[in-house]
């Protein structure tokens, strides 16, 4: 079997998820090439070496340029803090490497567009790691909408709720610094539900948003990091420069309307990503904390038997599921990344379009940027069409 060498930049939370994906892709999926885990890059020699040994990377480095210089690396996977995405993606594309990048693709739409155009010019495959698209239940929602099952779409309401920084003693990790992350809950969480809305409903036309930072200062961390655990507190306090919560209303090009909320201050919610889509013939509802389930309301049925139907999206007929377990055996968070890695390998070998690609990352960022502009100006903002 043909082999494609992989170089991963980033070794913490997302590095772990992506390592597992590259390790398992050819084990679950019948793909035309085998991803080979050539090198992982990160900061902190002991940590990176331990990560390499645990997950089966052949080598490790603290210098990402060494990853790009290797002839045996064909795919570069960027899982770093957001402010590094552009530099690394542009360098990888210039070396002729196919590129996967974590979301949000860049710090702003201008960066994202530059990354997209550079990848296209270099004629390399490119993909943004919006993992939730590849939930079998989300794919089923896509198929039902495409089939006309719920008819014309009127509404989408979506939320992404977490509670991990409510404690004012939680340290000032990189995700709480604008110069490193770009934005807070907005870019981290709204990015996902914006992508799902574009995937399922269509393009946004205008937005009206608001943001809030509830805790203005936090203890400085002992060392740099961005994990949900936060790490040890150091000495002194620092200013939080991103949003803790962001809410916005939206209009879509097809006439649908929507509401979106992202927060890290929803007590009791650990990773609650939900959406409900209402159409003229029915509705669909999804909650990632029950990721194997899609709820479907069919308004065309007789009134006396109408009601939301719970569909367990674990049948071999559901997208991706046949690659994992026998029907009815549920899957988890990590399986979305595995499917993404497999799809990316297929796109490379078969010379097809990877998805979601950097253009999607750019168009998602246009919405993210417009919401922040709206919050600042306190008015509706149109989404550019270019």
N, C-alpha and C positions, 0 to 999 in steps of 0.2 A: 504494500500500500504506500502511496505517496505520503511524504511527511511535510508538515509545515511547522517551522520553528517559531516558538512564541517567546516574546520578552515582555515581562510584566513590570510596570513602574508603579510602585506603591505596595505596601505590605501589611497594612492594618485591616480594618473592617472590610472594605471593598476588595482589598488584595486577597483576603481569605476567600470571599465569595467567588472571585474570578479564578483563583487558583483551583478551587474545587470544580469550577466549570470546565476549565481546560483539561483537568485530570479525568473527568468523567464523560466528556462529550462523545468520544469515539466508543465508549463502553455502552452507552445507552442508545446512541444513534448510529445508523448505518450511513456513514458519511464518506465522501470520496477521497479524503486525506486524513491522516492522523495528526492532531496537534501534539507537538513535542515541546515540553516545558524546558526551554533552554536556559533562561536566566531571569532572575527576579532582582529588582533594584529597590532600595529603600535607604532610609537614614538610620544609623545605629548598627554597627557591624554585628554585634552579638544577636540582636533581634532579627536582622535580615538573614543571617546564616541559619539561625534556628528555624525560621520560616521556610527557607529553602529545603532544609533537611526534613522537616515535618511533611511538607506537601509534595516533595519529589522534584523540585527544580534542580537541574543539573549543576547550576552555578549561581553565584550571587555577586552583586556589586553595589557600591554606594554612588556610582557615577552613571547617570542615565545615558550619557553620550556613548559609554562603552556598550550599552545595549544596542544602540542604533548603528554602531560601527561593525557589528557582527554579521558576517555573510550568512550564517546559519539561522538568523532571525528574520522571519518573513512577516510576522504579525507583531505589532507593538500595541500593548494594552495599557492605557493611561488611567491610573486610579489615584491620582495625587490631589492635594488641595486645589481648588478651582483656579487660583491665579497662575498656576503652572501649566494648565491645559494647553493654552495657545502655543507657548514656546516649544513644548514637547511634541505636540501634534504637527506643527509646521516643520520641525526638524525631522520627524519620522517620515512625513510625506516627501520631503526633499531627498531622503535616502531611498525612496521607492518602497517603503514599508506600508503594508495594509494596517489601518489604525482603528482600534476600538477606544472610545473615550467615555468616561463616566459623565453623568449629568451634574449640573448644567454644563453644556458644551464649553461655554466661555464666560467671561465676566460681564459681557454686554453683547448686543447684537452685532456691533461692528467687528468684534473679535471672532464671533461665530461665523460671520459671513466670510471673513478672511480665511478661516480654517477650512470651511466648505469649499471655497474656490481653489485653495491650494491643493486639497486632496483631489479635486476634479482635474486640475491641471496636471498633477502627477500621475493620474490614471490609476490610483490605488483605491481599493475598497475602503469604505468608511462607515462606522456605525456608532450611534450613541447608545449607551447601556441603559435604556428605559426598560427595566426588566418586567414591569407589570403587564406590558402588552402581551407577554407570552404565557400568562395564566390561561389554562384551557377554558376557564369560565369567562374570561374577558374575550378570548377568541370566539367563544360561542355567542357572546353579545354582539360582536362584530358581524358574525355570520347572520344572525337574526335580523339585525338592522339592514344589512345588505339585501336580504331576501324580501324586505318590505313587511316583515312580520309585525312591526309596531307602527308602520306607516310614517307619515310626516312627523318629524320630531319637534316638540314644543319646548321642552325644558331639559336641562341637565343641572343637577345640584350635586356638588362634589365637595368633600372635606378630606383633609389629611391632618389628623390630630395626634399629638404626642405630649408627654408631660415631663421630659427628662431634665429640663432646666428650671423648674419652678423654685427649687431651693436656691435662695440668694447666695449661699456659700459655694455653689457650683462654680468651678474656676472658669476663667476667660479663655476657653479653648479657641482654636483657629476658626471654627464655624461661627464665632461671635464677633469676628473682626472683618469689617467691610473690605479692607485692602487685600485680604486673603480669600474670602469667600464670595464677595460681591454683594450678597444679601443674606438674610437669615432664613427663617422658616419659609419665606417666599421662594427663594431660589432652590432651597433644599427640598421642600415638600410640594409647594404649588407647581414646581416644574413637572412633577410626576402627573398630577391631575390635569394640568394643561395639556400634556402630551396625550393622555387618555382621551380627553375631550376632543382634541384634533383627530385622533385615530378613529373615534366612534361617531362623532357628531359632524365635524367639519371645521373649516377655518374661522377664526375669530375676526370680527370686524371692528369692535370697539369695546372699551372697558372703563370701569369707574371703580377706583380702589381706595383702600385706607390701610395704614400700618400702625403698629404700636410696639414700643419697647417698654416693657413693664419694669424691668430691673436695669437701671442705667449703668451701674458699676458692679464689677465682680472681682473676686480675688485673682491675682495673677497666678498662673500655673507654675509649678516647679520646673516643668520642661514643656517644650512645644508638643502639641497633640490635639486631636479633634474627636477622639472617641466618645461614645455616649457615657462611659464611666468617668471621664473627665480627668483622671489622674490626681496626683497630689497637688495641694495648694502651696504656692510659694509665699513670698512676702509682698505686701503692698496691694493696691487696687488698680484696676484698669477700666477704661470706658468701653461699654458695649456699643458698637457702632452699626449694628444691624437690627432688623425687626425681630421681635419675639412672635408676632402674629401678623398676618396679612389677609385681608378679605377683599373680594371684588365681585362686581356684577359684570356680566358680559352679554354682548349681542354677537350672533354668528351670521356669516354671510348668507346662510340659507334661511334666515328668519327666526331660528331658535334663540332662546335666551338662557342664561345660566347664572348660578351663584357658586362661588368658590371660597373656601376658607382653609388656611394653613396656620397651625399654631403649635408651639411647644409648651403651652400652658394649659392644656386640657387635662386636668387632674384625673388620673385613672386610665387614661388612654395611652397605650404604649406604642402602637403602630396602626392606628385606625384610619385606613384609607377606604373611603366609601364613595359610591356614586349611585344616583338614580336617574334614569332617563325616561321621560314620559312622551309618548307619541299618540297619534290619533287612534291607533288600533290596539295599543297596549303599552306596557312599561317593563323596564328591566332594572334590577337593583343588584349591587355587588358590594361586598365588604371583605377587604383583604384578610381580616382576622378569621374569616371563614372562606378562605380563598378557593376552595373546591366547589363552592356553591354559587349558582346564579339563580335569582328569583325572576320569574316571568309571569306577567299578567296579560292574559289574552282577552281583550274587550270584545272580540268577535264571537265568543262563546255565548250560549244562552245565559241570561241573567241569573238563573237559579243554580248554575254551576260555576259561576265566575269566582275567581280568587287567585291570589298569587301562588304559583306553582314553584316548589323548591326543586331545582334541577341539580343533581350531583354530577358535576362535569368530570366524571372519572370513568367514562365508557371508552373503549378503544376507538369509537367513532369521533370522539372529541379531539381537537387539535393537540398534537404532541403526546397525548396520554398513552397511546399504544407503545411508545418507546420506553415507558417506565415500568409499570406493574400491571397485573391483571385488573380488570374492571372492578371498580369499587374500592380499590386500595389508594388512599389519598396521597397527594404529593405535598411538598413544602416549598418554602421560600427559595431554596437553592436550585430547584429544578428549572426555574425561569432562566437563570443564568446559564445553565447547561444547554438549554434549548437555543439560547442566543449564540453561544459559542459554536454549536453545531450549524446553525443557520449561516453564520459568518464564514465558516470553512466552505460550505456549499457555494456561497456567493463568490468566493475567490476561485475555486476550482471550475465552477460552471459558468463563470463570468456573467453573473446576474447581479441585480441591484440588492445591496444589503439594506436592512431596515430595522428600526428607524435610522436614517442616515444623517449626515451633518447638515443637510438642508432642513431636516426636521428639527435638529438642534437649534438652527438659526431661527426658524419660524416660531419655535417655542419661546426663544429668547426675545423675539419681538413683542410677544405678549407680556412676558415678565417685565421687560423694560417699560412698556406702556403703563402697566399697573403702577409701577413706582413713580412714573411721571404724573399719573393721575392723582396719586396720593399726595404728591408734593403740590400740585396745582389746584387740587380739589375740584376737578372737572372731568368729564368724559374725554377719553383720548382714543383717536382712531389708530388702528393697526396698519402700518405701512404694507403695501402690497408687493413691493419690489423683492 
